[in-house]
Structures are given as C-alpha cells and as structure tokens.
Amino acid sequence: MSVSTIVPPAVFAPLVSPFETYHDVFWDVEDEPEPRLTAKTSMLTLPAVALATLTYLAAPAECMHPKTRGTVTEASMRLAKWKDNDARLSAWEVAHNFQMLYFRGALSRSARVPLLGLDLIRATDELGCEGLEWFCDVPTENDPFRFQTVRLKRALERFAPTVER
C-alpha cells in the first residue's frame, strides 16, 4: 500500500492564506498610524449596555484592500474573515481572542478582563479599514431608559472625552 492511495491529493495542494489580499500588498503599503494600545483603555468608561451590545459590520475579506500594515490592520482583516465564516462572536469574545492572538496568550486568573483586546477593538474602529465599523447602544442624553445605536467612536467621544486616545 503506497502513501498516495491513503492520503487524498488535496493534502499536497499549496496552502492558501485566509488573508491573501493582505499578504499581497503587505510590502507595498505604509505602516499604520500608531494605535496607542494601552491597558488603561477608554473602553471601560462606556456604560455596560454599550459593551454588551457592541457589534461590527465589515466587507467580505476578499474585497478588502488594506492601505496600511500592522496589528490593527491585521485584526481588521481577521474580523472580516470571522464575519465571512459566520462566526457569531460577542465583542467580549473578540477581545479575548485578540488578547490571546496579539498580546500575552491566554489570560491569567488574575487578569480576566482583556484590556488590550478591548483597546484593539477601539483601534480597529478608529482605523476604519475598508468600512469596518463598530456600533453599540448607548442611553440617549434626554432619557437614560431609551437607547440609540451609535458608532463606537461617537460613544467614546461622549463617555470618555478626557481620556487620552
């Protein structure tokens, strides 16, 4: 019995990167602006309902043509790919994944809040790579029991105006 009869031919096909459009332009584009990622993220100043209702819209990953390269751009591409794959992740799960992928690995018992992951969400919204936008529900200014859906950057301007961004 030979190996070729046991292993399907697809095993020998070259691997295709899920971020092919990103890798195609990686050396041709500029570095992204400094994202100023910090564990003292302004995301924690948002009301709990805003953090709980965070959702994002993104173009399909193969339609995205990055204009920059760096951690935030790659995270934006990853969000688009997750959307393409119909992964239904909450913003908290996205933040945990970002924390694990880009920073120090799995969270320790003493640090269960993915602070850098949350700040990376903020940075992806600020960069706005190919129409990637985060939205959340916040209380209206007139009635705290009524909510409106706004862009994440608008919510941060309202609830964290003095926090360094």
DOGU-77678 format. One line per field, with one value per atom (N, C-alpha, C): atom name; x, y, z; residue number from 1. Coordinates in pm, 1 decimal, decimal comma. Layout:
N
a: (CA / ...);
px: (X / ...);
py: (Y / ...);
pz: (Z / ...);
k: (NUM / ...);
END
This chain:
165
a: (N / CA / C / N / CA / C / N / CA / C / N / CA / C / N / CA / C / N / CA / C / N / CA / C / N / CA / C / N / CA / C / N / CA / C / N / CA / C / N / CA / C / N / CA / C / N / CA / C / N / CA / C / N / CA / C / N / CA / C / N / CA / C / N / CA / C / N / CA / C / N / CA / C / N / CA / C / N / CA / C / N / CA / C / N / CA / C / N / CA / C / N / CA / C / N / CA / C / N / CA / C / N / CA / C / N / CA / C / N / CA / C / N / CA / C / N / CA / C / N / CA / C / N / CA / C / N / CA / C / N / CA / C / N / CA / C / N / CA / C / N / CA / C / N / CA / C / N / CA / C / N / CA / C / N / CA / C / N / CA / C / N / CA / C / N / CA / C / N / CA / C / N / CA / C / N / CA / C / N / CA / C / N / CA / C / N / CA / C / N / CA / C / N / CA / C / N / CA / C / N / CA / C / N / CA / C / N / CA / C / N / CA / C / N / CA / C / N / CA / C / N / CA / C / N / CA / C / N / CA / C / N / CA / C / N / CA / C / N / CA / C / N / CA / C / N / CA / C / N / CA / C / N / CA / C / N / CA / C / N / CA / C / N / CA / C / N / CA / C / N / CA / C / N / CA / C / N / CA / C / N / CA / C / N / CA / C / N / CA / C / N / CA / C / N / CA / C / N / CA / C / N / CA / C / N / CA / C / N / CA / C / N / CA / C / N / CA / C / N / CA / C / N / CA / C / N / CA / C / N / CA / C / N / CA / C / N / CA / C / N / CA / C / N / CA / C / N / CA / C / N / CA / C / N / CA / C / N / CA / C / N / CA / C / N / CA / C / N / CA / C / N / CA / C / N / CA / C / N / CA / C / N / CA / C / N / CA / C / N / CA / C / N / CA / C / N / CA / C / N / CA / C / N / CA / C / N / CA / C / N / CA / C / N / CA / C / N / CA / C / N / CA / C / N / CA / C / N / CA / C / N / CA / C / N / CA / C / N / CA / C / N / CA / C / N / CA / C / N / CA / C / N / CA / C / N / CA / C / N / CA / C / N / CA / C / N / CA / C / N / CA / C / N / CA / C / N / CA / C / N / CA / C / N / CA / C / N / CA / C / N / CA / C / N / CA / C / N / CA / C / N / CA / C / N / CA / C / N / CA / C / N / CA / C / N / CA / C / N / CA / C / N / CA / C / N / CA / C / N / CA / C / N / CA / C / N / CA / C / N / CA / C / N / CA / C / N / CA / C / N / CA / C / N / CA / C / N / CA / C / N / CA / C / N / CA / C / N / CA / C / N / CA / C / N / CA / C);
px: (85,4 / 0,0 / 90,0 / 71,2 / 154,5 / 85,1 / 164,7 / 112,7 / 10,6 / 28,9 / -61,1 / -201,3 / -216,5 / -350,2 / -420,2 / -344,5 / -402,4 / -437,3 / -348,4 / -365,0 / -434,6 / -541,5 / -609,1 / -518,0 / -534,1 / -446,3 / -456,1 / -565,8 / -581,9 / -478,4 / -423,6 / -323,5 / -198,0 / -168,9 / -47,8 / -68,1 / -187,7 / -214,3 / -152,2 / -104,0 / -44,8 / -150,1 / -106,0 / -196,1 / -228,4 / -353,2 / -396,3 / -420,9 / -361,9 / -378,0 / -518,7 / -581,9 / -713,2 / -703,7 / -583,5 / -561,6 / -479,4 / -511,5 / -432,7 / -425,7 / -537,1 / -534,3 / -442,7 / -433,3 / -344,1 / -198,5 / -167,9 / -30,4 / 17,6 / -73,7 / -35,9 / 16,7 / -37,8 / 1,0 / 88,7 / 125,9 / 194,5 / 315,6 / 402,5 / 525,6 / 505,1 / 387,5 / 362,0 / 291,3 / 243,4 / 167,7 / 249,4 / 205,5 / 273,4 / 233,5 / 314,7 / 278,1 / 156,6 / 72,9 / -45,0 / -2,0 / -87,0 / -53,6 / -43,5 / 32,8 / 49,4 / -86,7 / -128,1 / -261,9 / -273,4 / -162,2 / -163,0 / -243,2 / -212,7 / -281,1 / -233,3 / -328,5 / -295,8 / -394,0 / -346,3 / -434,3 / -527,3 / -496,7 / -584,9 / -682,6 / -751,3 / -838,1 / -958,9 / -994,5 / -1113,6 / -1241,8 / -1229,5 / -1347,2 / -1416,6 / -1341,6 / -1400,6 / -1485,5 / -1480,8 / -1565,3 / -1705,3 / -1723,9 / -1855,3 / -1953,3 / -2082,1 / -2181,3 / -2179,2 / -2219,2 / -2219,5 / -2304,2 / -2415,8 / -2502,3 / -2429,3 / -2342,0 / -2265,7 / -2168,1 / -2099,2 / -2007,3 / -2082,1 / -2200,0 / -2278,0 / -2337,5 / -2360,1 / -2426,0 / -2330,7 / -2201,0 / -2104,2 / -2116,7 / -2133,2 / -2135,2 / -2058,3 / -2019,8 / -1946,0 / -1999,0 / -1974,9 / -2004,0 / -1871,3 / -1855,5 / -1731,6 / -1761,2 / -1684,8 / -1692,5 / -1633,8 / -1665,8 / -1601,4 / -1449,0 / -1377,7 / -1231,8 / -1165,0 / -1215,5 / -1150,7 / -1173,8 / -1271,5 / -1297,6 / -1218,0 / -1158,6 / -1082,9 / -946,0 / -907,8 / -777,1 / -707,2 / -631,3 / -569,7 / -477,8 / -480,8 / -396,3 / -279,6 / -280,1 / -174,5 / -138,9 / -31,5 / 5,6 / 36,9 / 2,3 / 28,4 / -74,0 / -65,3 / -151,9 / -299,2 / -331,7 / -472,1 / -529,1 / -450,3 / -495,0 / -517,4 / -425,3 / -441,6 / -563,4 / -585,6 / -703,4 / -831,1 / -829,6 / -945,5 / -973,0 / -867,3 / -882,7 / -938,3 / -889,9 / -938,4 / -1087,3 / -1130,4 / -1272,9 / -1356,4 / -1308,6 / -1380,8 / -1387,8 / -1280,5 / -1279,6 / -1374,3 / -1377,4 / -1471,8 / -1614,6 / -1642,6 / -1776,5 / -1808,4 / -1711,0 / -1730,0 / -1762,5 / -1696,7 / -1716,0 / -1837,8 / -1913,5 / -2035,3 / -2008,8 / -1891,6 / -1860,3 / -1940,1 / -2021,2 / -2105,4 / -2038,9 / -1942,1 / -1867,1 / -1916,0 / -1930,0 / -1962,1 / -1835,0 / -1849,9 / -1733,3 / -1637,9 / -1693,0 / -1609,1 / -1526,0 / -1586,3 / -1511,9 / -1407,0 / -1441,2 / -1343,8 / -1226,1 / -1254,3 / -1147,8 / -1060,0 / -1121,0 / -1043,3 / -955,7 / -1010,0 / -931,1 / -815,9 / -842,1 / -736,1 / -628,0 / -670,1 / -574,6 / -485,2 / -545,3 / -471,1 / -379,8 / -429,7 / -353,5 / -240,2 / -264,7 / -170,4 / -88,5 / -126,1 / -57,6 / 7,0 / -40,6 / 35,4 / -21,4 / -100,4 / -155,2 / -278,2 / -306,5 / -425,9 / -421,9 / -538,7 / -546,3 / -515,7 / -443,7 / -415,4 / -537,8 / -536,4 / -650,1 / -665,3 / -555,0 / -563,4 / -602,6 / -600,2 / -632,7 / -737,4 / -859,6 / -966,1 / -1028,3 / -999,3 / -1053,9 / -952,2 / -989,7 / -895,5 / -877,0 / -804,4 / -791,8 / -729,3 / -620,6 / -557,5 / -643,7 / -716,7 / -809,3 / -921,9 / -974,3 / -1077,2 / -1021,6 / -899,0 / -840,1 / -811,0 / -780,8 / -761,3 / -893,2 / -1005,1 / -1136,4 / -1154,2 / -1120,4 / -1128,0 / -1041,3 / -921,4 / -828,3 / -877,9 / -943,3 / -995,7 / -1107,4 / -1186,3 / -1291,8 / -1232,3 / -1128,0 / -1063,5 / -997,7 / -932,0 / -864,8 / -966,5 / -1080,8 / -1187,3 / -1144,8 / -1068,0 / -1016,0 / -1130,2 / -1140,3 / -1238,1 / -1380,2 / -1422,2 / -1560,9 / -1590,1 / -1488,0 / -1511,3 / -1558,5 / -1675,2 / -1732,2 / -1791,4 / -1766,9 / -1826,0 / -1940,5 / -2049,4 / -2167,2 / -2203,2 / -2266,3 / -2315,4 / -2437,8 / -2512,9 / -2629,8 / -2589,8 / -2627,6 / -2599,9 / -2728,1 / -2739,5 / -2858,2 / -2862,8 / -2982,5 / -2996,1 / -2964,9 / -2934,0 / -2898,2 / -3018,7 / -3138,0 / -3259,0 / -3321,5 / -3314,8 / -3381,7 / -3287,4 / -3239,7 / -3145,0 / -3206,3 / -3339,1 / -3403,5 / -3434,7 / -3398,3 / -3409,1 / -3268,1 / -3253,8 / -3120,8 / -3117,3 / -3000,7 / -2979,9 / -2852,4 / -2849,6 / -2732,3 / -2641,6 / -2515,4 / -2418,6 / -2287,5 / -2202,7 / -2068,6 / -1990,6 / -1903,1 / -1821,7 / -1742,0 / -1685,0 / -1605,2 / -1690,2 / -1817,1 / -1906,6 / -1938,2 / -1958,9 / -1984,6 / -1863,8 / -1744,3 / -1623,8 / -1605,7 / -1640,2 / -1632,2 / -1726,7 / -1841,3 / -1940,1 / -1904,4 / -1862,0 / -1842,0 / -1698,0 / -1603,8 / -1463,5 / -1394,4 / -1451,5 / -1391,7 / -1254,5 / -1226,5 / -1099,0 / -993,2 / -1031,3 / -935,0 / -848,7 / -718,2 / -625,0 / -649,0 / -676,1 / -697,5 / -592,6);
py: (-117,9 / 0,0 / 124,1 / 212,4 / 332,3 / 449,9 / 550,7 / 668,9 / 739,9 / 738,2 / 810,9 / 751,5 / 626,0 / 567,9 / 595,2 / 628,4 / 652,9 / 800,8 / 889,4 / 1032,9 / 1093,8 / 1170,2 / 1234,0 / 1338,0 / 1359,1 / 1452,3 / 1597,0 / 1634,5 / 1771,2 / 1805,6 / 1703,9 / 1726,0 / 1789,5 / 1758,3 / 1808,1 / 1941,9 / 1996,7 / 2126,4 / 2235,9 / 2344,3 / 2452,3 / 2518,0 / 2559,8 / 2626,8 / 2767,2 / 2808,0 / 2942,4 / 3020,1 / 3136,4 / 3218,4 / 3276,4 / 3275,8 / 3339,9 / 3492,0 / 3545,3 / 3689,4 / 3720,7 / 3654,6 / 3669,5 / 3814,1 / 3887,2 / 4025,8 / 4111,1 / 4077,5 / 4149,9 / 4117,1 / 3989,5 / 3948,7 / 3994,5 / 4008,3 / 4055,0 / 4198,2 / 4281,8 / 4423,3 / 4460,0 / 4362,4 / 4390,5 / 4481,3 / 4453,3 / 4531,6 / 4657,4 / 4673,2 / 4788,6 / 4903,5 / 4880,0 / 4982,6 / 5035,8 / 5148,1 / 5213,0 / 5147,0 / 5170,3 / 5127,2 / 5207,0 / 5143,0 / 5213,4 / 5315,6 / 5416,6 / 5512,7 / 5441,0 / 5496,3 / 5437,4 / 5421,7 / 5297,0 / 5276,4 / 5315,7 / 5341,5 / 5378,9 / 5279,3 / 5151,1 / 5048,6 / 5054,5 / 5051,9 / 5062,1 / 4979,7 / 4929,2 / 4856,8 / 4953,6 / 5082,9 / 5183,8 / 5231,5 / 5138,4 / 5166,4 / 5250,7 / 5338,6 / 5421,6 / 5340,1 / 5218,1 / 5131,5 / 5103,9 / 5106,1 / 5076,5 / 5191,4 / 5307,3 / 5418,7 / 5410,1 / 5321,8 / 5305,8 / 5242,0 / 5271,5 / 5202,1 / 5051,7 / 4972,5 / 4827,1 / 4785,5 / 4855,5 / 4820,4 / 4841,6 / 4941,5 / 4965,7 / 4851,2 / 4806,7 / 4693,8 / 4566,1 / 4550,2 / 4428,9 / 4425,3 / 4541,0 / 4545,7 / 4576,8 / 4576,0 / 4603,8 / 4502,0 / 4549,9 / 4465,2 / 4538,0 / 4463,4 / 4527,7 / 4486,6 / 4573,9 / 4547,7 / 4549,6 / 4458,5 / 4453,4 / 4400,9 / 4449,7 / 4397,5 / 4256,4 / 4175,1 / 4043,2 / 4057,8 / 3965,1 / 3975,3 / 3983,0 / 3910,6 / 3913,6 / 4046,3 / 4123,7 / 4255,6 / 4366,2 / 4336,6 / 4438,1 / 4456,3 / 4579,6 / 4612,4 / 4705,5 / 4647,9 / 4728,4 / 4836,2 / 4950,4 / 5063,3 / 5080,3 / 5000,0 / 5005,0 / 4863,2 / 4850,5 / 4720,3 / 4738,3 / 4638,2 / 4642,8 / 4561,0 / 4564,9 / 4484,8 / 4519,1 / 4646,8 / 4687,8 / 4648,0 / 4663,4 / 4622,5 / 4472,5 / 4396,5 / 4251,6 / 4210,4 / 4276,7 / 4247,8 / 4280,2 / 4387,3 / 4423,2 / 4315,1 / 4265,1 / 4156,6 / 4030,8 / 4004,8 / 3888,0 / 3902,5 / 4022,6 / 4046,2 / 4020,2 / 4067,4 / 4044,1 / 3895,6 / 3824,5 / 3679,7 / 3607,1 / 3648,3 / 3587,5 / 3612,7 / 3733,2 / 3764,8 / 3677,2 / 3657,6 / 3571,2 / 3427,4 / 3381,2 / 3243,6 / 3229,1 / 3338,1 / 3340,1 / 3302,3 / 3344,2 / 3322,5 / 3424,2 / 3379,5 / 3468,9 / 3492,2 / 3581,1 / 3612,5 / 3743,3 / 3744,2 / 3870,5 / 3955,5 / 4083,5 / 4171,4 / 4125,7 / 4071,7 / 4022,0 / 3903,7 / 3813,8 / 3700,9 / 3748,1 / 3848,1 / 3905,8 / 3962,7 / 4036,8 / 4095,0 / 3985,6 / 3877,8 / 3765,8 / 3704,6 / 3684,8 / 3629,0 / 3721,2 / 3851,1 / 3946,4 / 3942,4 / 3936,9 / 3931,6 / 3808,9 / 3696,2 / 3571,7 / 3573,5 / 3625,4 / 3621,9 / 3724,2 / 3845,2 / 3953,0 / 3995,9 / 3951,7 / 4004,0 / 3891,5 / 3856,0 / 3764,2 / 3623,1 / 3583,4 / 3449,0 / 3441,8 / 3322,9 / 3303,3 / 3392,5 / 3437,2 / 3525,0 / 3449,3 / 3514,0 / 3452,3 / 3467,0 / 3396,3 / 3403,6 / 3542,7 / 3613,1 / 3746,1 / 3853,8 / 3821,4 / 3922,0 / 3866,3 / 3859,2 / 3801,6 / 3901,9 / 4028,6 / 4130,6 / 4154,7 / 4133,6 / 4151,1 / 4298,1 / 4371,2 / 4515,5 / 4554,9 / 4489,1 / 4521,2 / 4475,6 / 4366,7 / 4321,1 / 4420,7 / 4475,8 / 4579,6 / 4704,6 / 4739,7 / 4857,7 / 4834,0 / 4710,3 / 4678,7 / 4691,3 / 4658,8 / 4681,9 / 4830,9 / 4913,6 / 5058,4 / 5103,3 / 5048,1 / 5087,6 / 5044,0 / 4927,6 / 4884,9 / 4976,9 / 5026,5 / 5120,8 / 5254,6 / 5300,4 / 5426,4 / 5418,1 / 5305,4 / 5289,7 / 5282,2 / 5216,2 / 5209,1 / 5141,2 / 5036,1 / 4964,6 / 4912,9 / 4966,0 / 4919,9 / 4909,8 / 5009,5 / 5012,7 / 4931,8 / 4883,9 / 4813,3 / 4914,5 / 4890,9 / 4983,7 / 4906,9 / 4957,0 / 4902,0 / 4993,1 / 4932,0 / 5004,1 / 4954,1 / 5040,7 / 4999,6 / 5082,6 / 5035,2 / 5107,0 / 5185,8 / 5312,6 / 5397,7 / 5468,3 / 5505,7 / 5580,8 / 5716,6 / 5760,9 / 5893,5 / 5997,9 / 6117,8 / 6222,3 / 6270,8 / 6262,8 / 6311,5 / 6208,4 / 6080,6 / 5975,8 / 5856,4 / 5828,7 / 5718,5 / 5579,7 / 5573,1 / 5444,0 / 5421,0 / 5513,0 / 5497,2 / 5486,5 / 5405,0 / 5380,8 / 5412,4 / 5451,0 / 5474,6 / 5401,6 / 5356,4 / 5289,0 / 5392,2 / 5393,4 / 5490,0 / 5418,4 / 5484,9 / 5433,5 / 5431,0 / 5335,9 / 5323,3 / 5451,1 / 5510,4 / 5631,3 / 5746,5 / 5754,8 / 5858,5 / 5832,1 / 5705,8 / 5669,9 / 5703,4 / 5676,9 / 5709,0 / 5859,7 / 5936,1 / 6082,1 / 6134,4 / 6067,5 / 6112,3 / 6070,9 / 5946,2 / 5894,2 / 5900,1 / 5922,8 / 5929,2 / 6048,3 / 6167,3 / 6281,4 / 6322,9 / 6296,4 / 6341,0 / 6233,3 / 6109,3 / 6000,9 / 6016,3 / 6001,8 / 6014,5 / 5903,6 / 5941,5 / 5843,2 / 5856,6);
pz: (0,0 / 0,0 / 0,0 / -97,0 / -106,0 / -36,2 / -8,6 / 58,6 / -29,0 / -161,6 / -249,7 / -252,9 / -216,3 / -213,0 / -80,5 / 21,6 / 152,5 / 170,9 / 129,1 / 150,3 / 28,5 / 50,1 / -63,5 / -129,7 / -260,1 / -330,9 / -281,2 / -219,1 / -169,2 / -62,3 / 2,8 / 106,0 / 45,7 / -79,2 / -142,3 / -213,1 / -209,8 / -270,7 / -185,2 / -248,0 / -166,9 / -77,8 / 38,8 / 132,3 / 82,1 / 99,5 / 62,3 / 190,2 / 198,9 / 318,4 / 323,5 / 440,0 / 450,5 / 438,4 / 447,7 / 436,9 / 312,1 / 202,9 / 80,8 / 33,4 / 38,8 / -7,0 / 80,8 / 208,0 / 299,1 / 267,8 / 247,4 / 221,2 / 83,7 / -12,2 / -145,7 / -143,8 / -57,0 / -54,5 / 64,8 / 145,7 / 272,2 / 254,2 / 157,9 / 142,5 / 58,0 / -1,5 / -87,7 / -16,5 / 104,4 / 176,1 / 293,3 / 344,8 / 458,2 / 589,8 / 692,1 / 827,0 / 872,3 / 951,9 / 1003,7 / 1108,3 / 1133,0 / 1239,2 / 1373,6 / 1463,3 / 1596,9 / 1663,8 / 1698,1 / 1755,7 / 1902,8 / 1969,7 / 2111,2 / 2195,0 / 2179,9 / 2257,8 / 2402,0 / 2493,0 / 2634,8 / 2717,6 / 2829,8 / 2921,3 / 2994,5 / 2990,4 / 3050,3 / 2943,9 / 2882,2 / 2769,2 / 2805,1 / 2714,6 / 2734,9 / 2716,9 / 2667,9 / 2650,8 / 2783,8 / 2892,6 / 3023,3 / 3076,3 / 3012,9 / 3054,7 / 2994,0 / 2897,8 / 2835,4 / 2932,8 / 2919,9 / 3002,6 / 2971,4 / 3067,3 / 3049,3 / 2929,7 / 2906,0 / 2793,6 / 2660,9 / 2654,4 / 2531,9 / 2504,8 / 2608,5 / 2591,1 / 2555,2 / 2612,5 / 2586,9 / 2446,6 / 2386,8 / 2256,6 / 2142,1 / 2166,8 / 2060,3 / 1947,2 / 1825,4 / 1705,8 / 1596,6 / 1493,9 / 1386,4 / 1250,1 / 1153,5 / 1013,0 / 939,0 / 844,5 / 767,0 / 627,7 / 533,1 / 396,8 / 395,7 / 295,2 / 286,0 / 278,7 / 339,3 / 348,6 / 212,3 / 113,4 / -18,1 / -90,7 / -46,2 / -106,6 / -40,0 / 73,9 / 146,3 / 81,6 / 62,3 / 6,4 / 104,6 / 197,6 / 303,5 / 247,3 / 311,3 / 272,1 / 369,0 / 477,1 / 577,9 / 618,9 / 694,6 / 751,2 / 898,9 / 977,1 / 1120,2 / 1196,2 / 1325,7 / 1412,4 / 1393,7 / 1386,7 / 1376,6 / 1240,4 / 1135,6 / 1002,1 / 996,9 / 1053,4 / 1054,7 / 1137,4 / 1250,0 / 1332,4 / 1254,6 / 1175,8 / 1093,4 / 989,3 / 926,8 / 828,7 / 896,7 / 1016,4 / 1091,7 / 1123,9 / 1161,7 / 1188,3 / 1063,2 / 948,5 / 822,8 / 791,0 / 815,4 / 788,8 / 883,8 / 1009,3 / 1103,7 / 1058,5 / 1008,4 / 958,1 / 837,0 / 746,1 / 629,0 / 669,7 / 774,8 / 821,1 / 910,9 / 926,5 / 1006,5 / 1152,7 / 1201,4 / 1343,1 / 1422,9 / 1510,9 / 1590,6 / 1725,8 / 1723,7 / 1844,3 / 1903,7 / 2034,5 / 2101,1 / 2102,2 / 2130,7 / 2137,1 / 2247,1 / 2355,3 / 2464,3 / 2416,4 / 2338,2 / 2282,7 / 2181,9 / 2102,4 / 2009,4 / 2087,1 / 2194,3 / 2276,7 / 2337,8 / 2385,0 / 2439,3 / 2331,0 / 2211,2 / 2101,3 / 2063,9 / 2056,6 / 2025,9 / 2133,1 / 2258,9 / 2369,9 / 2355,5 / 2322,5 / 2310,3 / 2187,8 / 2074,6 / 1950,0 / 1944,8 / 1990,1 / 1966,6 / 2088,2 / 2206,5 / 2323,1 / 2403,4 / 2515,4 / 2600,7 / 2608,2 / 2513,7 / 2517,1 / 2604,6 / 2656,7 / 2738,7 / 2861,8 / 2902,7 / 3018,6 / 3146,7 / 3235,4 / 3364,3 / 3454,0 / 3564,0 / 3656,3 / 3716,0 / 3730,6 / 3791,3 / 3691,0 / 3561,7 / 3459,5 / 3363,7 / 3407,8 / 3325,1 / 3228,6 / 3244,4 / 3155,5 / 3043,7 / 2918,5 / 2806,7 / 2770,6 / 2852,9 / 2836,7 / 2702,9 / 2665,6 / 2537,8 / 2420,2 / 2438,4 / 2334,7 / 2313,3 / 2421,9 / 2410,6 / 2343,2 / 2377,3 / 2315,8 / 2167,4 / 2130,3 / 1988,8 / 1912,1 / 1975,3 / 1913,4 / 1886,2 / 1985,0 / 1966,6 / 1849,5 / 1841,4 / 1735,5 / 1597,4 / 1588,0 / 1456,9 / 1411,7 / 1505,7 / 1468,6 / 1425,6 / 1493,5 / 1457,1 / 1320,2 / 1291,1 / 1162,1 / 1048,8 / 1074,5 / 974,2 / 845,9 / 856,0 / 740,1 / 652,8 / 530,0 / 430,3 / 485,6 / 556,6 / 601,9 / 726,6 / 795,6 / 921,5 / 1024,9 / 1080,2 / 1177,2 / 1294,4 / 1414,4 / 1535,8 / 1578,8 / 1627,4 / 1675,5 / 1814,2 / 1893,6 / 2025,8 / 2060,9 / 2157,3 / 2206,9 / 2331,5 / 2333,0 / 2449,3 / 2489,9 / 2617,4 / 2660,5 / 2590,2 / 2557,3 / 2498,5 / 2605,6 / 2563,1 / 2659,8 / 2738,5 / 2678,9 / 2746,4 / 2838,2 / 2801,3 / 2877,6 / 2892,2 / 3013,3 / 3031,1 / 3009,9 / 2994,7 / 2971,6 / 2824,5 / 2739,3 / 2594,0 / 2537,9 / 2436,2 / 2381,0 / 2232,7 / 2187,5 / 2045,6 / 2003,5 / 1879,6 / 1827,1 / 1762,9 / 1804,5 / 1753,6 / 1721,5 / 1643,5 / 1618,4 / 1749,1 / 1762,8 / 1883,4 / 1908,6 / 1804,4 / 1825,3 / 1878,4 / 1840,4 / 1893,3 / 2040,4 / 2075,1 / 2215,4 / 2301,7 / 2250,0 / 2326,7 / 2341,2 / 2238,2 / 2248,8 / 2356,7 / 2371,1 / 2469,3 / 2611,5 / 2629,0 / 2764,4 / 2812,5 / 2724,0 / 2764,8 / 2699,4 / 2713,2 / 2641,7 / 2694,7 / 2821,0 / 2879,1 / 2877,5 / 2846,2 / 2843,1 / 2719,3 / 2735,3 / 2623,0 / 2522,8 / 2397,0 / 2290,1 / 2184,6);
k: (1 / 1 / 1 / 2 / 2 / 2 / 3 / 3 / 3 / 4 / 4 / 4 / 5 / 5 / 5 / 6 / 6 / 6 / 7 / 7 / 7 / 8 / 8 / 8 / 9 / 9 / 9 / 10 / 10 / 10 / 11 / 11 / 11 / 12 / 12 / 12 / 13 / 13 / 13 / 14 / 14 / 14 / 15 / 15 / 15 / 16 / 16 / 16 / 17 / 17 / 17 / 18 / 18 / 18 / 19 / 19 / 19 / 20 / 20 / 20 / 21 / 21 / 21 / 22 / 22 / 22 / 23 / 23 / 23 / 24 / 24 / 24 / 25 / 25 / 25 / 26 / 26 / 26 / 27 / 27 / 27 / 28 / 28 / 28 / 29 / 29 / 29 / 30 / 30 / 30 / 31 / 31 / 31 / 32 / 32 / 32 / 33 / 33 / 33 / 34 / 34 / 34 / 35 / 35 / 35 / 36 / 36 / 36 / 37 / 37 / 37 / 38 / 38 / 38 / 39 / 39 / 39 / 40 / 40 / 40 / 41 / 41 / 41 / 42 / 42 / 42 / 43 / 43 / 43 / 44 / 44 / 44 / 45 / 45 / 45 / 46 / 46 / 46 / 47 / 47 / 47 / 48 / 48 / 48 / 49 / 49 / 49 / 50 / 50 / 50 / 51 / 51 / 51 / 52 / 52 / 52 / 53 / 53 / 53 / 54 / 54 / 54 / 55 / 55 / 55 / 56 / 56 / 56 / 57 / 57 / 57 / 58 / 58 / 58 / 59 / 59 / 59 / 60 / 60 / 60 / 61 / 61 / 61 / 62 / 62 / 62 / 63 / 63 / 63 / 64 / 64 / 64 / 65 / 65 / 65 / 66 / 66 / 66 / 67 / 67 / 67 / 68 / 68 / 68 / 69 / 69 / 69 / 70 / 70 / 70 / 71 / 71 / 71 / 72 / 72 / 72 / 73 / 73 / 73 / 74 / 74 / 74 / 75 / 75 / 75 / 76 / 76 / 76 / 77 / 77 / 77 / 78 / 78 / 78 / 79 / 79 / 79 / 80 / 80 / 80 / 81 / 81 / 81 / 82 / 82 / 82 / 83 / 83 / 83 / 84 / 84 / 84 / 85 / 85 / 85 / 86 / 86 / 86 / 87 / 87 / 87 / 88 / 88 / 88 / 89 / 89 / 89 / 90 / 90 / 90 / 91 / 91 / 91 / 92 / 92 / 92 / 93 / 93 / 93 / 94 / 94 / 94 / 95 / 95 / 95 / 96 / 96 / 96 / 97 / 97 / 97 / 98 / 98 / 98 / 99 / 99 / 99 / 100 / 100 / 100 / 101 / 101 / 101 / 102 / 102 / 102 / 103 / 103 / 103 / 104 / 104 / 104 / 105 / 105 / 105 / 106 / 106 / 106 / 107 / 107 / 107 / 108 / 108 / 108 / 109 / 109 / 109 / 110 / 110 / 110 / 111 / 111 / 111 / 112 / 112 / 112 / 113 / 113 / 113 / 114 / 114 / 114 / 115 / 115 / 115 / 116 / 116 / 116 / 117 / 117 / 117 / 118 / 118 / 118 / 119 / 119 / 119 / 120 / 120 / 120 / 121 / 121 / 121 / 122 / 122 / 122 / 123 / 123 / 123 / 124 / 124 / 124 / 125 / 125 / 125 / 126 / 126 / 126 / 127 / 127 / 127 / 128 / 128 / 128 / 129 / 129 / 129 / 130 / 130 / 130 / 131 / 131 / 131 / 132 / 132 / 132 / 133 / 133 / 133 / 134 / 134 / 134 / 135 / 135 / 135 / 136 / 136 / 136 / 137 / 137 / 137 / 138 / 138 / 138 / 139 / 139 / 139 / 140 / 140 / 140 / 141 / 141 / 141 / 142 / 142 / 142 / 143 / 143 / 143 / 144 / 144 / 144 / 145 / 145 / 145 / 146 / 146 / 146 / 147 / 147 / 147 / 148 / 148 / 148 / 149 / 149 / 149 / 150 / 150 / 150 / 151 / 151 / 151 / 152 / 152 / 152 / 153 / 153 / 153 / 154 / 154 / 154 / 155 / 155 / 155 / 156 / 156 / 156 / 157 / 157 / 157 / 158 / 158 / 158 / 159 / 159 / 159 / 160 / 160 / 160 / 161 / 161 / 161 / 162 / 162 / 162 / 163 / 163 / 163 / 164 / 164 / 164 / 165 / 165 / 165);
END
